[in-house]
Amino acid sequence: MSTIATKDDVEIFYKDWGKGQPIVFSHGWPLSPDDWDTQMVFFLQQGYRVIAHDRRGPVSRQVILP
């Protein structure tokens, strides 16, 4: 699982697969990055780099760092 830390010490989950021209997938409430998996696999097989990030909120996988 890949994460990025924000300035206010929150880690946000993201997926980053492949190489090539990037396509970024951004979900809305109440979905998650997992909801893009079918589309991400399709574009990954076409030679794209695919990225999906989680959002802050009660349904996300965010972790507040100690």
N, CA, C and O atoms as CSV, one atom per row, in Angstrom:
chain,resi,resn,atom,element,x,y,z
A,1,MET,N,N,0.847,-1.175,0.000
A,1,MET,CA,C,0.000,0.000,0.000
A,1,MET,C,C,0.890,1.234,0.000
A,1,MET,O,O,1.782,1.353,0.840
A,2,SER,N,N,0.658,2.146,-0.927
A,2,SER,CA,C,1.420,3.389,-1.008
A,2,SER,C,C,0.648,4.498,-0.321
A,2,SER,O,O,-0.579,4.552,-0.403
A,3,THR,N,N,1.357,5.373,0.350
A,3,THR,CA,C,0.720,6.506,1.011
A,3,THR,C,C,1.554,7.759,0.803
A,3,THR,O,O,2.741,7.701,0.483
A,4,ILE,N,N,0.901,8.878,0.994
A,4,ILE,CA,C,1.577,10.165,1.000
A,4,ILE,C,C,1.153,10.883,2.278
A,4,ILE,O,O,-0.015,10.834,2.663
A,5,ALA,N,N,2.099,11.545,2.931
A,5,ALA,CA,C,1.807,12.259,4.170
A,5,ALA,C,C,1.545,13.731,3.869
A,5,ALA,O,O,2.280,14.362,3.109
A,6,THR,N,N,0.498,14.263,4.471
A,6,THR,CA,C,0.157,15.675,4.298
A,6,THR,C,C,0.866,16.515,5.361
A,6,THR,O,O,1.469,15.978,6.290
A,7,LYS,N,N,0.786,17.820,5.213
A,7,LYS,CA,C,1.434,18.722,6.172
A,7,LYS,C,C,0.848,18.595,7.573
A,7,LYS,O,O,1.527,18.882,8.559
A,8,ASP,N,N,-0.420,18.164,7.667
A,8,ASP,CA,C,-1.044,18.036,8.988
A,8,ASP,C,C,-1.018,16.577,9.483
A,8,ASP,O,O,-1.893,16.153,10.238
A,9,ASP,N,N,0.001,15.820,9.043
A,9,ASP,CA,C,0.293,14.470,9.531
A,9,ASP,C,C,-0.824,13.455,9.285
A,9,ASP,O,O,-1.146,12.653,10.162
A,10,VAL,N,N,-1.400,13.494,8.111
A,10,VAL,CA,C,-2.362,12.479,7.701
A,10,VAL,C,C,-1.763,11.738,6.510
A,10,VAL,O,O,-1.289,12.362,5.561
A,11,GLU,N,N,-1.784,10.405,6.560
A,11,GLU,CA,C,-1.327,9.610,5.432
A,11,GLU,C,C,-2.528,9.262,4.558
A,11,GLU,O,O,-3.541,8.768,5.054
A,12,ILE,N,N,-2.411,9.519,3.261
A,12,ILE,CA,C,-3.486,9.239,2.320
A,12,ILE,C,C,-3.029,8.140,1.369
A,12,ILE,O,O,-1.957,8.230,0.771
A,13,PHE,N,N,-3.845,7.109,1.237
A,13,PHE,CA,C,-3.570,5.946,0.411
A,13,PHE,C,C,-3.707,6.290,-1.070
A,13,PHE,O,O,-4.555,7.095,-1.455
A,14,TYR,N,N,-2.857,5.668,-1.901
A,14,TYR,CA,C,-3.026,5.795,-3.349
A,14,TYR,C,C,-2.483,4.555,-4.058
A,14,TYR,O,O,-1.655,3.824,-3.514
A,15,LYS,N,N,-2.965,4.334,-5.283
A,15,LYS,CA,C,-2.466,3.272,-6.154
A,15,LYS,C,C,-1.771,3.943,-7.323
A,15,LYS,O,O,-2.271,4.931,-7.859
A,16,ASP,N,N,-0.633,3.422,-7.721
A,16,ASP,CA,C,0.137,3.961,-8.843
A,16,ASP,C,C,0.728,2.781,-9.596
A,16,ASP,O,O,1.718,2.191,-9.161
A,17,TRP,N,N,0.118,2.437,-10.730
A,17,TRP,CA,C,0.513,1.247,-11.481
A,17,TRP,C,C,1.005,1.631,-12.863
A,17,TRP,O,O,0.468,2.544,-13.490
A,18,GLY,N,N,2.027,0.932,-13.336
A,18,GLY,CA,C,2.460,1.034,-14.718
A,18,GLY,C,C,3.384,2.188,-15.017
A,18,GLY,O,O,3.824,2.920,-14.130
A,19,LYS,N,N,3.664,2.325,-16.314
A,19,LYS,CA,C,4.519,3.395,-16.831
A,19,LYS,C,C,3.843,3.947,-18.072
A,19,LYS,O,O,2.958,3.307,-18.639
A,20,GLY,N,N,4.245,5.102,-18.483
A,20,GLY,CA,C,3.643,5.717,-19.655
A,20,GLY,C,C,2.886,6.973,-19.286
A,20,GLY,O,O,3.049,7.510,-18.190
A,21,GLN,N,N,2.064,7.435,-20.195
A,21,GLN,CA,C,1.271,8.640,-19.950
A,21,GLN,C,C,0.290,8.368,-18.801
A,21,GLN,O,O,-0.429,7.370,-18.835
A,22,PRO,N,N,0.249,9.244,-17.783
A,22,PRO,CA,C,-0.603,8.966,-16.624
A,22,PRO,C,C,-2.073,9.326,-16.849
A,22,PRO,O,O,-2.406,10.282,-17.549
A,23,ILE,N,N,-2.928,8.529,-16.235
A,23,ILE,CA,C,-4.353,8.827,-16.115
A,23,ILE,C,C,-4.658,8.795,-14.623
A,23,ILE,O,O,-4.345,7.813,-13.949
A,24,VAL,N,N,-5.266,9.861,-14.097
A,24,VAL,CA,C,-5.592,9.943,-12.671
A,24,VAL,C,C,-7.089,9.708,-12.488
A,24,VAL,O,O,-7.917,10.341,-13.142
A,25,PHE,N,N,-7.418,8.787,-11.587
A,25,PHE,CA,C,-8.804,8.460,-11.262
A,25,PHE,C,C,-9.125,9.048,-9.891
A,25,PHE,O,O,-8.424,8.781,-8.915
A,26,SER,N,N,-10.175,9.840,-9.825
A,26,SER,CA,C,-10.576,10.481,-8.579
A,26,SER,C,C,-12.030,10.117,-8.283
A,26,SER,O,O,-12.924,10.409,-9.077
A,27,HIS,N,N,-12.253,9.490,-7.157
A,27,HIS,CA,C,-13.603,9.040,-6.812
A,27,HIS,C,C,-14.326,10.082,-5.968
A,27,HIS,O,O,-13.709,10.983,-5.400
A,28,GLY,N,N,-15.627,9.941,-5.900
A,28,GLY,CA,C,-16.453,10.784,-5.049
A,28,GLY,C,C,-17.005,9.975,-3.893
A,28,GLY,O,O,-16.810,8.761,-3.826
A,29,TRP,N,N,-17.679,10.630,-3.003
A,29,TRP,CA,C,-18.274,9.956,-1.854
A,29,TRP,C,C,-19.409,9.082,-2.338
A,29,TRP,O,O,-20.142,9.538,-3.216
A,30,PRO,N,N,-19.620,7.911,-1.870
A,30,PRO,CA,C,-18.933,7.156,-0.812
A,30,PRO,C,C,-18.015,6.083,-1.373
A,30,PRO,O,O,-17.832,5.052,-0.725
A,31,LEU,N,N,-17.440,6.275,-2.526
A,31,LEU,CA,C,-16.617,5.258,-3.181
A,31,LEU,C,C,-15.188,5.261,-2.633
A,31,LEU,O,O,-14.855,6.037,-1.738
A,32,SER,N,N,-14.354,4.381,-3.185
A,32,SER,CA,C,-12.947,4.300,-2.804
A,32,SER,C,C,-12.121,4.088,-4.074
A,32,SER,O,O,-12.692,3.867,-5.142
A,33,PRO,N,N,-10.802,4.151,-3.981
A,33,PRO,CA,C,-9.979,3.895,-5.163
A,33,PRO,C,C,-10.211,2.502,-5.753
A,33,PRO,O,O,-9.995,2.292,-6.947
A,34,ASP,N,N,-10.646,1.559,-4.931
A,34,ASP,CA,C,-10.895,0.197,-5.407
A,34,ASP,C,C,-11.999,0.150,-6.464
A,34,ASP,O,O,-12.019,-0.758,-7.295
A,35,ASP,N,N,-12.898,1.102,-6.439
A,35,ASP,CA,C,-13.997,1.120,-7.409
A,35,ASP,C,C,-13.509,1.379,-8.831
A,35,ASP,O,O,-14.257,1.167,-9.786
A,36,TRP,N,N,-12.274,1.832,-8.985
A,36,TRP,CA,C,-11.705,2.091,-10.317
A,36,TRP,C,C,-10.907,0.912,-10.849
A,36,TRP,O,O,-10.409,0.986,-11.972
A,37,ASP,N,N,-10.760,-0.173,-10.095
A,37,ASP,CA,C,-9.846,-1.250,-10.481
A,37,ASP,C,C,-10.080,-1.782,-11.897
A,37,ASP,O,O,-9.118,-1.983,-12.638
A,38,THR,N,N,-11.336,-2.015,-12.286
A,38,THR,CA,C,-11.613,-2.549,-13.625
A,38,THR,C,C,-11.115,-1.602,-14.702
A,38,THR,O,O,-10.477,-2.033,-15.664
A,39,GLN,N,N,-11.401,-0.315,-14.549
A,39,GLN,CA,C,-10.961,0.674,-15.531
A,39,GLN,C,C,-9.438,0.833,-15.498
A,39,GLN,O,O,-8.806,0.998,-16.541
A,40,MET,N,N,-8.854,0.782,-14.302
A,40,MET,CA,C,-7.406,0.928,-14.192
A,40,MET,C,C,-6.681,-0.221,-14.884
A,40,MET,O,O,-5.687,-0.003,-15.576
A,41,VAL,N,N,-7.175,-1.441,-14.699
A,41,VAL,CA,C,-6.550,-2.595,-15.347
A,41,VAL,C,C,-6.657,-2.466,-16.872
A,41,VAL,O,O,-5.697,-2.768,-17.581
A,42,PHE,N,N,-7.806,-2.025,-17.379
A,42,PHE,CA,C,-7.972,-1.846,-18.827
A,42,PHE,C,C,-6.921,-0.886,-19.379
A,42,PHE,O,O,-6.233,-1.214,-20.345
A,43,PHE,N,N,-6.790,0.300,-18.774
A,43,PHE,CA,C,-5.840,1.288,-19.280
A,43,PHE,C,C,-4.392,0.865,-19.031
A,43,PHE,O,O,-3.514,1.195,-19.829
A,44,LEU,N,N,-4.127,0.145,-17.948
A,44,LEU,CA,C,-2.798,-0.390,-17.691
A,44,LEU,C,C,-2.392,-1.331,-18.828
A,44,LEU,O,O,-1.248,-1.300,-19.281
A,45,GLN,N,N,-3.320,-2.160,-19.283
A,45,GLN,CA,C,-3.047,-3.086,-20.382
A,45,GLN,C,C,-2.851,-2.367,-21.720
A,45,GLN,O,O,-2.289,-2.933,-22.656
A,46,GLN,N,N,-3.314,-1.127,-21.803
A,46,GLN,CA,C,-3.133,-0.329,-23.013
A,46,GLN,C,C,-1.828,0.473,-22.977
A,46,GLN,O,O,-1.529,1.215,-23.914
A,47,GLY,N,N,-1.046,0.324,-21.889
A,47,GLY,CA,C,0.259,0.974,-21.805
A,47,GLY,C,C,0.291,2.277,-21.029
A,47,GLY,O,O,1.291,2.993,-21.075
A,48,TYR,N,N,-0.773,2.600,-20.321
A,48,TYR,CA,C,-0.815,3.828,-19.530
A,48,TYR,C,C,-0.342,3.585,-18.104
A,48,TYR,O,O,-0.353,2.457,-17.612
A,49,ARG,N,N,0.069,4.656,-17.456
A,49,ARG,CA,C,0.288,4.660,-16.011
A,49,ARG,C,C,-1.037,5.095,-15.403
A,49,ARG,O,O,-1.610,6.098,-15.829
A,50,VAL,N,N,-1.532,4.357,-14.412
A,50,VAL,CA,C,-2.826,4.679,-13.811
A,50,VAL,C,C,-2.641,4.965,-12.328
A,50,VAL,O,O,-1.925,4.250,-11.626
A,51,ILE,N,N,-3.302,6.025,-11.862
A,51,ILE,CA,C,-3.160,6.480,-10.483
A,51,ILE,C,C,-4.553,6.726,-9.919
A,51,ILE,O,O,-5.372,7.391,-10.552
A,52,ALA,N,N,-4.823,6.192,-8.733
A,52,ALA,CA,C,-6.083,6.456,-8.031
A,52,ALA,C,C,-5.756,6.798,-6.590
A,52,ALA,O,O,-4.998,6.082,-5.935
A,53,HIS,N,N,-6.316,7.871,-6.099
A,53,HIS,CA,C,-6.029,8.306,-4.730
A,53,HIS,C,C,-7.281,8.198,-3.875
A,53,HIS,O,O,-8.404,8.253,-4.375
A,54,ASP,N,N,-7.066,8.045,-2.592
A,54,ASP,CA,C,-8.166,8.068,-1.646
A,54,ASP,C,C,-8.441,9.513,-1.263
A,54,ASP,O,O,-7.638,10.402,-1.546
A,55,ARG,N,N,-9.555,9.738,-0.632
A,55,ARG,CA,C,-9.923,11.082,-0.182
A,55,ARG,C,C,-9.964,11.088,1.333
A,55,ARG,O,O,-10.104,10.042,1.968
A,56,ARG,N,N,-9.843,12.255,1.896
A,56,ARG,CA,C,-10.024,12.374,3.338
A,56,ARG,C,C,-11.490,12.160,3.652
A,56,ARG,O,O,-12.356,12.480,2.839
A,57,GLY,N,N,-11.768,11.628,4.807
A,57,GLY,CA,C,-13.158,11.467,5.200
A,57,GLY,C,C,-13.395,10.174,5.947
A,57,GLY,O,O,-12.481,9.364,6.099
A,58,PRO,N,N,-14.602,9.978,6.410
A,58,PRO,CA,C,-14.914,8.826,7.254
A,58,PRO,C,C,-14.833,7.477,6.537
A,58,PRO,O,O,-14.706,6.449,7.202
A,59,VAL,N,N,-14.899,7.449,5.223
A,59,VAL,CA,C,-14.869,6.189,4.485
A,59,VAL,C,C,-13.476,5.907,3.929
A,59,VAL,O,O,-13.256,4.845,3.348
A,60,SER,N,N,-12.550,6.813,4.090
A,60,SER,CA,C,-11.222,6.660,3.503
A,60,SER,C,C,-10.316,5.779,4.347
A,60,SER,O,O,-10.689,5.360,5.442
A,61,ARG,N,N,-9.132,5.502,3.835
A,61,ARG,CA,C,-8.131,4.718,4.567
A,61,ARG,C,C,-7.087,5.626,5.201
A,61,ARG,O,O,-5.963,5.192,5.454
A,62,GLN,N,N,-7.436,6.858,5.455
A,62,GLN,CA,C,-6.453,7.790,6.002
A,62,GLN,C,C,-6.014,7.353,7.395
A,62,GLN,O,O,-6.788,6.773,8.156
A,63,VAL,N,N,-4.764,7.643,7.706
A,63,VAL,CA,C,-4.188,7.316,9.002
A,63,VAL,C,C,-3.579,8.587,9.559
A,63,VAL,O,O,-2.782,9.241,8.887
A,64,ILE,N,N,-3.949,8.942,10.787
A,64,ILE,CA,C,-3.341,10.110,11.429
A,64,ILE,C,C,-2.063,9.637,12.112
A,64,ILE,O,O,-2.096,8.751,12.966
A,65,LEU,N,N,-0.953,10.225,11.733
A,65,LEU,CA,C,0.345,9.816,12.252
A,65,LEU,C,C,0.524,10.296,13.691
A,65,LEU,O,O,0.049,11.373,14.050
A,66,PRO,N,N,1.210,9.497,14.519
A,66,PRO,CA,C,1.441,9.913,15.923
A,66,PRO,C,C,2.405,11.074,16.023
A,66,PRO,O,O,2.701,11.537,17.125
